[in-house]
Amino acid sequence: MIEPTKENGAKVIVALQDAQLEVPEIRPEEFESRLVLSFGFEPDAVDIINFTAGIDFAAAYSNAIPAHFSGIPVKILDIHDLIRNKESLNRKEEKSLLDQYDAAVLKKILKKDKGQSD
């Protein structure tokens, strides 16, 4: 998830071009509105989004966990925000069941980390 700004849109476009990926015809200012860019195929698909249900970007960013992948700093969504997101998606059919399952598994992980049992 990226902050929905024109500046971030420009950075994403440059990063995709630098990675020699096929970049859709998109302008940086389009990143200020709700946007989803999808690349690849499941299970290796990647989505770049600037919104999601149940999560405010600024709050999620401040709660995010810093990490590094191949020397690149990234922020990982906090498990509480991820649960809130999964419970807010309101998707249909199989995807709804997957979201419910994901939220339940994440809650079990939290309980285990707190030393609680089912």
mmCIF file of the C-alpha atoms, coordinates in Angstrom:
data_MODEL
# 
_entry.id   MODEL 
# 
loop_
_atom_site.group_PDB 
_atom_site.id 
_atom_site.type_symbol 
_atom_site.label_atom_id 
_atom_site.label_alt_id 
_atom_site.label_comp_id 
_atom_site.label_asym_id 
_atom_site.label_entity_id 
_atom_site.label_seq_id 
_atom_site.pdbx_PDB_ins_code 
_atom_site.Cartn_x 
_atom_site.Cartn_y 
_atom_site.Cartn_z 
_atom_site.occupancy 
_atom_site.B_iso_or_equiv 
_atom_site.pdbx_formal_charge 
_atom_site.auth_seq_id 
_atom_site.auth_comp_id 
_atom_site.auth_asym_id 
_atom_site.auth_atom_id 
_atom_site.pdbx_PDB_model_num 
ATOM 1   C CA . MET A 1 1   ? 0.000   0.000   0.000   1.00 0.00 ? 1   MET A CA 1 
ATOM 2   C CA . ILE A 1 2   ? 1.338   3.397   -0.935  1.00 0.00 ? 2   ILE A CA 1 
ATOM 3   C CA . GLU A 1 3   ? 0.273   6.850   0.167   1.00 0.00 ? 3   GLU A CA 1 
ATOM 4   C CA . PRO A 1 4   ? -2.118  8.262   -2.464  1.00 0.00 ? 4   PRO A CA 1 
ATOM 5   C CA . THR A 1 5   ? -0.062  11.207  -3.735  1.00 0.00 ? 5   THR A CA 1 
ATOM 6   C CA . LYS A 1 6   ? 1.079   12.438  -7.132  1.00 0.00 ? 6   LYS A CA 1 
ATOM 7   C CA . GLU A 1 7   ? 4.690   12.287  -5.912  1.00 0.00 ? 7   GLU A CA 1 
ATOM 8   C CA . ASN A 1 8   ? 4.382   8.613   -4.976  1.00 0.00 ? 8   ASN A CA 1 
ATOM 9   C CA . GLY A 1 9   ? 2.729   7.925   -8.313  1.00 0.00 ? 9   GLY A CA 1 
ATOM 10  C CA . ALA A 1 10  ? 5.759   9.354   -10.101 1.00 0.00 ? 10  ALA A CA 1 
ATOM 11  C CA . LYS A 1 11  ? 8.097   7.237   -7.950  1.00 0.00 ? 11  LYS A CA 1 
ATOM 12  C CA . VAL A 1 12  ? 6.122   4.047   -8.639  1.00 0.00 ? 12  VAL A CA 1 
ATOM 13  C CA . ILE A 1 13  ? 6.166   4.672   -12.385 1.00 0.00 ? 13  ILE A CA 1 
ATOM 14  C CA . VAL A 1 14  ? 9.944   5.233   -12.362 1.00 0.00 ? 14  VAL A CA 1 
ATOM 15  C CA . ALA A 1 15  ? 10.509  2.136   -10.189 1.00 0.00 ? 15  ALA A CA 1 
ATOM 16  C CA . LEU A 1 16  ? 8.448   -0.035  -12.536 1.00 0.00 ? 16  LEU A CA 1 
ATOM 17  C CA . GLN A 1 17  ? 10.317  1.324   -15.553 1.00 0.00 ? 17  GLN A CA 1 
ATOM 18  C CA . ASP A 1 18  ? 13.673  0.761   -13.800 1.00 0.00 ? 18  ASP A CA 1 
ATOM 19  C CA . ALA A 1 19  ? 12.620  -2.854  -13.167 1.00 0.00 ? 19  ALA A CA 1 
ATOM 20  C CA . GLN A 1 20  ? 11.914  -3.115  -16.909 1.00 0.00 ? 20  GLN A CA 1 
ATOM 21  C CA . LEU A 1 21  ? 8.268   -3.947  -16.282 1.00 0.00 ? 21  LEU A CA 1 
ATOM 22  C CA . GLU A 1 22  ? 5.557   -3.065  -18.736 1.00 0.00 ? 22  GLU A CA 1 
ATOM 23  C CA . VAL A 1 23  ? 4.052   0.099   -17.301 1.00 0.00 ? 23  VAL A CA 1 
ATOM 24  C CA . PRO A 1 24  ? 0.426   0.876   -18.100 1.00 0.00 ? 24  PRO A CA 1 
ATOM 25  C CA . GLU A 1 25  ? -0.347  4.282   -19.549 1.00 0.00 ? 25  GLU A CA 1 
ATOM 26  C CA . ILE A 1 26  ? -0.887  6.086   -16.289 1.00 0.00 ? 26  ILE A CA 1 
ATOM 27  C CA . ARG A 1 27  ? -0.141  9.568   -15.007 1.00 0.00 ? 27  ARG A CA 1 
ATOM 28  C CA . PRO A 1 28  ? 1.252   10.309  -11.517 1.00 0.00 ? 28  PRO A CA 1 
ATOM 29  C CA . GLU A 1 29  ? -1.839  12.343  -10.577 1.00 0.00 ? 29  GLU A CA 1 
ATOM 30  C CA . GLU A 1 30  ? -3.990  9.225   -11.067 1.00 0.00 ? 30  GLU A CA 1 
ATOM 31  C CA . PHE A 1 31  ? -2.406  7.874   -7.872  1.00 0.00 ? 31  PHE A CA 1 
ATOM 32  C CA . GLU A 1 32  ? -4.327  10.525  -5.909  1.00 0.00 ? 32  GLU A CA 1 
ATOM 33  C CA . SER A 1 33  ? -7.568  8.585   -6.597  1.00 0.00 ? 33  SER A CA 1 
ATOM 34  C CA . ARG A 1 34  ? -8.327  4.969   -5.694  1.00 0.00 ? 34  ARG A CA 1 
ATOM 35  C CA . LEU A 1 35  ? -6.009  2.803   -7.762  1.00 0.00 ? 35  LEU A CA 1 
ATOM 36  C CA . VAL A 1 36  ? -4.982  -0.847  -8.073  1.00 0.00 ? 36  VAL A CA 1 
ATOM 37  C CA . LEU A 1 37  ? -2.089  -1.957  -10.290 1.00 0.00 ? 37  LEU A CA 1 
ATOM 38  C CA . SER A 1 38  ? -1.750  -5.739  -10.641 1.00 0.00 ? 38  SER A CA 1 
ATOM 39  C CA . PHE A 1 39  ? 1.246   -7.611  -12.026 1.00 0.00 ? 39  PHE A CA 1 
ATOM 40  C CA . GLY A 1 40  ? 1.940   -11.295 -12.524 1.00 0.00 ? 40  GLY A CA 1 
ATOM 41  C CA . PHE A 1 41  ? -0.175  -14.338 -11.847 1.00 0.00 ? 41  PHE A CA 1 
ATOM 42  C CA . GLU A 1 42  ? -1.235  -16.124 -8.661  1.00 0.00 ? 42  GLU A CA 1 
ATOM 43  C CA . PRO A 1 43  ? 0.390   -17.245 -6.495  1.00 0.00 ? 43  PRO A CA 1 
ATOM 44  C CA . ASP A 1 44  ? 3.121   -14.734 -7.394  1.00 0.00 ? 44  ASP A CA 1 
ATOM 45  C CA . ALA A 1 45  ? 0.866   -11.795 -8.268  1.00 0.00 ? 45  ALA A CA 1 
ATOM 46  C CA . VAL A 1 46  ? 1.692   -8.359  -6.895  1.00 0.00 ? 46  VAL A CA 1 
ATOM 47  C CA . ASP A 1 47  ? -0.854  -5.600  -6.309  1.00 0.00 ? 47  ASP A CA 1 
ATOM 48  C CA . ILE A 1 48  ? 0.105   -1.976  -5.767  1.00 0.00 ? 48  ILE A CA 1 
ATOM 49  C CA . ILE A 1 49  ? -2.775  -0.197  -4.051  1.00 0.00 ? 49  ILE A CA 1 
ATOM 50  C CA . ASN A 1 50  ? -3.298  3.210   -2.493  1.00 0.00 ? 50  ASN A CA 1 
ATOM 51  C CA . PHE A 1 51  ? -6.426  2.358   -0.477  1.00 0.00 ? 51  PHE A CA 1 
ATOM 52  C CA . THR A 1 52  ? -7.994  -0.588  1.279   1.00 0.00 ? 52  THR A CA 1 
ATOM 53  C CA . ALA A 1 53  ? -10.988 -1.216  3.486   1.00 0.00 ? 53  ALA A CA 1 
ATOM 54  C CA . GLY A 1 54  ? -10.739 -0.583  7.213   1.00 0.00 ? 54  GLY A CA 1 
ATOM 55  C CA . ILE A 1 55  ? -7.315  1.038   7.118   1.00 0.00 ? 55  ILE A CA 1 
ATOM 56  C CA . ASP A 1 56  ? -6.263  4.680   7.145   1.00 0.00 ? 56  ASP A CA 1 
ATOM 57  C CA . PHE A 1 57  ? -2.898  5.046   5.390   1.00 0.00 ? 57  PHE A CA 1 
ATOM 58  C CA . ALA A 1 58  ? -1.323  7.429   7.929   1.00 0.00 ? 58  ALA A CA 1 
ATOM 59  C CA . ALA A 1 59  ? -2.303  5.273   10.913  1.00 0.00 ? 59  ALA A CA 1 
ATOM 60  C CA . ALA A 1 60  ? -1.244  2.050   9.196   1.00 0.00 ? 60  ALA A CA 1 
ATOM 61  C CA . TYR A 1 61  ? 2.090   3.591   8.201   1.00 0.00 ? 61  TYR A CA 1 
ATOM 62  C CA . SER A 1 62  ? 2.831   4.645   11.774  1.00 0.00 ? 62  SER A CA 1 
ATOM 63  C CA . ASN A 1 63  ? 1.949   1.126   13.015  1.00 0.00 ? 63  ASN A CA 1 
ATOM 64  C CA . ALA A 1 64  ? 3.918   -0.653  10.283  1.00 0.00 ? 64  ALA A CA 1 
ATOM 65  C CA . ILE A 1 65  ? 6.943   -2.778  11.092  1.00 0.00 ? 65  ILE A CA 1 
ATOM 66  C CA . PRO A 1 66  ? 10.223  -1.772  9.413   1.00 0.00 ? 66  PRO A CA 1 
ATOM 67  C CA . ALA A 1 67  ? 12.089  -4.494  7.521   1.00 0.00 ? 67  ALA A CA 1 
ATOM 68  C CA . HIS A 1 68  ? 14.677  -4.908  4.766   1.00 0.00 ? 68  HIS A CA 1 
ATOM 69  C CA . PHE A 1 69  ? 14.530  -7.107  1.672   1.00 0.00 ? 69  PHE A CA 1 
ATOM 70  C CA . SER A 1 70  ? 17.708  -7.342  -0.376  1.00 0.00 ? 70  SER A CA 1 
ATOM 71  C CA . GLY A 1 71  ? 18.891  -4.180  1.355   1.00 0.00 ? 71  GLY A CA 1 
ATOM 72  C CA . ILE A 1 72  ? 15.723  -2.262  0.471   1.00 0.00 ? 72  ILE A CA 1 
ATOM 73  C CA . PRO A 1 73  ? 13.837  -0.750  3.413   1.00 0.00 ? 73  PRO A CA 1 
ATOM 74  C CA . VAL A 1 74  ? 10.126  -1.628  3.478   1.00 0.00 ? 74  VAL A CA 1 
ATOM 75  C CA . LYS A 1 75  ? 7.279   -1.383  5.962   1.00 0.00 ? 75  LYS A CA 1 
ATOM 76  C CA . ILE A 1 76  ? 5.161   -4.450  6.776   1.00 0.00 ? 76  ILE A CA 1 
ATOM 77  C CA . LEU A 1 77  ? 1.523   -3.956  7.714   1.00 0.00 ? 77  LEU A CA 1 
ATOM 78  C CA . ASP A 1 78  ? 0.931   -4.525  11.437  1.00 0.00 ? 78  ASP A CA 1 
ATOM 79  C CA . ILE A 1 79  ? -1.063  -7.693  12.179  1.00 0.00 ? 79  ILE A CA 1 
ATOM 80  C CA . HIS A 1 80  ? -3.845  -5.710  13.907  1.00 0.00 ? 80  HIS A CA 1 
ATOM 81  C CA . ASP A 1 81  ? -4.294  -3.539  10.805  1.00 0.00 ? 81  ASP A CA 1 
ATOM 82  C CA . LEU A 1 82  ? -4.219  -6.631  8.596   1.00 0.00 ? 82  LEU A CA 1 
ATOM 83  C CA . ILE A 1 83  ? -6.978  -8.259  10.658  1.00 0.00 ? 83  ILE A CA 1 
ATOM 84  C CA . ARG A 1 84  ? -9.031  -5.047  10.513  1.00 0.00 ? 84  ARG A CA 1 
ATOM 85  C CA . ASN A 1 85  ? -8.556  -5.003  6.743   1.00 0.00 ? 85  ASN A CA 1 
ATOM 86  C CA . LYS A 1 86  ? -9.554  -8.654  6.277   1.00 0.00 ? 86  LYS A CA 1 
ATOM 87  C CA . GLU A 1 87  ? -12.695 -8.115  8.367   1.00 0.00 ? 87  GLU A CA 1 
ATOM 88  C CA . SER A 1 88  ? -13.657 -4.981  6.391   1.00 0.00 ? 88  SER A CA 1 
ATOM 89  C CA . LEU A 1 89  ? -13.288 -6.209  2.810   1.00 0.00 ? 89  LEU A CA 1 
ATOM 90  C CA . ASN A 1 90  ? -16.873 -7.460  2.311   1.00 0.00 ? 90  ASN A CA 1 
ATOM 91  C CA . ARG A 1 91  ? -15.933 -9.497  -0.752  1.00 0.00 ? 91  ARG A CA 1 
ATOM 92  C CA . LYS A 1 92  ? -18.235 -12.088 -2.289  1.00 0.00 ? 92  LYS A CA 1 
ATOM 93  C CA . GLU A 1 93  ? -18.336 -15.883 -2.252  1.00 0.00 ? 93  GLU A CA 1 
ATOM 94  C CA . GLU A 1 94  ? -15.002 -17.729 -2.029  1.00 0.00 ? 94  GLU A CA 1 
ATOM 95  C CA . LYS A 1 95  ? -12.956 -14.595 -1.436  1.00 0.00 ? 95  LYS A CA 1 
ATOM 96  C CA . SER A 1 96  ? -15.146 -13.731 1.549   1.00 0.00 ? 96  SER A CA 1 
ATOM 97  C CA . LEU A 1 97  ? -14.501 -17.170 3.014   1.00 0.00 ? 97  LEU A CA 1 
ATOM 98  C CA . LEU A 1 98  ? -10.762 -16.724 2.478   1.00 0.00 ? 98  LEU A CA 1 
ATOM 99  C CA . ASP A 1 99  ? -10.838 -13.323 4.202   1.00 0.00 ? 99  ASP A CA 1 
ATOM 100 C CA . GLN A 1 100 ? -12.698 -14.818 7.181   1.00 0.00 ? 100 GLN A CA 1 
ATOM 101 C CA . TYR A 1 101 ? -10.225 -17.692 7.340   1.00 0.00 ? 101 TYR A CA 1 
ATOM 102 C CA . ASP A 1 102 ? -7.239  -15.321 7.112   1.00 0.00 ? 102 ASP A CA 1 
ATOM 103 C CA . ALA A 1 103 ? -8.615  -13.145 9.931   1.00 0.00 ? 103 ALA A CA 1 
ATOM 104 C CA . ALA A 1 104 ? -9.202  -16.209 12.128  1.00 0.00 ? 104 ALA A CA 1 
ATOM 105 C CA . VAL A 1 105 ? -5.661  -17.503 11.535  1.00 0.00 ? 105 VAL A CA 1 
ATOM 106 C CA . LEU A 1 106 ? -4.163  -14.079 12.267  1.00 0.00 ? 106 LEU A CA 1 
ATOM 107 C CA . LYS A 1 107 ? -6.132  -13.879 15.525  1.00 0.00 ? 107 LYS A CA 1 
ATOM 108 C CA . LYS A 1 108 ? -4.792  -17.319 16.514  1.00 0.00 ? 108 LYS A CA 1 
ATOM 109 C CA . ILE A 1 109 ? -1.263  -16.074 15.855  1.00 0.00 ? 109 ILE A CA 1 
ATOM 110 C CA . LEU A 1 110 ? -1.903  -13.107 18.151  1.00 0.00 ? 110 LEU A CA 1 
ATOM 111 C CA . LYS A 1 111 ? -3.257  -15.381 20.894  1.00 0.00 ? 111 LYS A CA 1 
ATOM 112 C CA . LYS A 1 112 ? -0.244  -17.682 20.562  1.00 0.00 ? 112 LYS A CA 1 
ATOM 113 C CA . ASP A 1 113 ? 2.141   -14.717 20.774  1.00 0.00 ? 113 ASP A CA 1 
ATOM 114 C CA . LYS A 1 114 ? 0.361   -13.600 23.965  1.00 0.00 ? 114 LYS A CA 1 
ATOM 115 C CA . GLY A 1 115 ? 0.652   -17.116 25.418  1.00 0.00 ? 115 GLY A CA 1 
ATOM 116 C CA . GLN A 1 116 ? -3.083  -17.771 25.315  1.00 0.00 ? 116 GLN A CA 1 
ATOM 117 C CA . SER A 1 117 ? -4.697  -20.989 24.158  1.00 0.00 ? 117 SER A CA 1 
ATOM 118 C CA . ASP A 1 118 ? -7.942  -21.530 22.241  1.00 0.00 ? 118 ASP A CA 1 
# 
